[in-house]
Amino acid sequence: MIRALSLIVLTLCFGFMLACTHVNPDRLYGTYIATYPFGTDTLMLKRDGHFNEKIEVTGEGAQSFNGTWRYSQKDSSVEFHGLGSVADGFGHLKKDWRTDVMENSFQAVERSWFKLVINSGAPFPYIKQST
């Protein structure tokens, strides 16, 4: 009996783990926000493969960027072209945040506790907002 119950629990855990990592491409579209100690980065993924990004830095205003994106279901990652870069690798605001644009950026996408997260391994990931 204990063995059967253990097998059921293990199967449910494995199924839940798979459900949390697989991302349906139709759920990607929408607005994501990354929150920094110095401001926010709002990223809107559109169905046509374009995105709008608005970085707002406390006391310094805002900057907008536009570009393209493509999702790889095989790798569960998004490839961005033209994404703004606001933070250095240590969690501080870059001096050139208004003009620093990444030509190619690959960022993982995953489901985490019923939320979609882009770049979850980063200190300031993009979290999808409810639609």
N, C-alpha and C positions, 0 to 999 in steps of 0.2 A: 504494500500500500504506500509506504513512504517513498519507495523507488518510483512508483507511478506518479505520485504527486510532485516529486522532484523533477521528473521528466516534463510534466505539464508546465511547471513554473519556468524551467529552462527554455522551453519552446516559446512561451509567452514573452519572456525577456528578449529572446533572439528576434522574435517578430516585432516587438516594440523598438528594438535597436534599428532594425531595417527601416521601419516606418519613419524613424527620426532622421535618418540620413538621406533617404531618397527624396529628391525634389522634383515635383511635377513642373515642367516648363510653363504651363499655364498659370501657375501660382506666383511666378517671378515678378510679373508686372506690378507696378505700384510704387509707393513712396517708402524710402528707407532713411533712417536718421542715425548718424554717428555723433555721439556727444563727447566733446573734449573738455578739459578743464578751462579752456579759453574760448569756447564757442561751440557751434554745431555745424554739421555738414549734412545737408538734405539732398538726397539723390532720388530722382524720379525716373524709373525705367519704363519706357513706352513700348507698346506692342510692335511698333515699326522698326525696332532695333536702335532707336536713338535714346539718349538720356539728357536730362537737365540736372545740373548740380548747382546748389547755392550754398556757399560757405559763408557763415556769419561769425565774425570774431568780435568778442566783447571789446568795445571801445575803439574798434578799427573799421567797423562797417562790414559790408558784404561784397562778395565777388561771385559771379556766375560763370559756369562753364557748360559747354554743350559738346556732345560727342556721340559715339556709337558703342554698342555693346552686342555681344553674341554669347549665348549660353552653350556650353558643352555638357550634354547630359552624361556622356561617357565619363568625364572627369569631375562632374558636378562643380564646374567652375565657370566664372564669367570673365570674358576677355573684354576689357575696356580700351577704347581709343579716345584720348582727350580728357581723361579724368584729372581733376585738380588734385594737388598734393599739399596738404596744410600742415601736417605734423612731421617733425624729424623722427628719427628712430628712437628717441628718448622721451617722447610725449610732450615735447615743447613745440611752440609755434615756429614755423619756418619764417625766416626774414622775407623770402621771396614768395610767400604763399599766394599772392595775387597773380603771379605769372608762371608758377611752376606747374607744368602740365605733363602728365605721363602719357607718352605716345602709346605704349603697350603696357597693360597691367592685367595680370591674371589673378583672380581672387576666388577662393573657394566659397561655395554656397552650400549651406546645410540647414536642416530643420533642427531646432533645439527647443524642446519643450513647447511645441505647437507654434513656434515663431520661426520665420525664415531669417537667417543671418548670413550676411556677406562678409567675408574676411574675419571669421570667428576667432582665429588665432591671434589677431591683432589686439593691442590694448584698447582700441576704440572701434569696435566692429559696427557695421551698418545693420540696424535692426528694422525689419519691415513693420510698418505701422498698420493698424487695423484698417481695412478698406470698407 
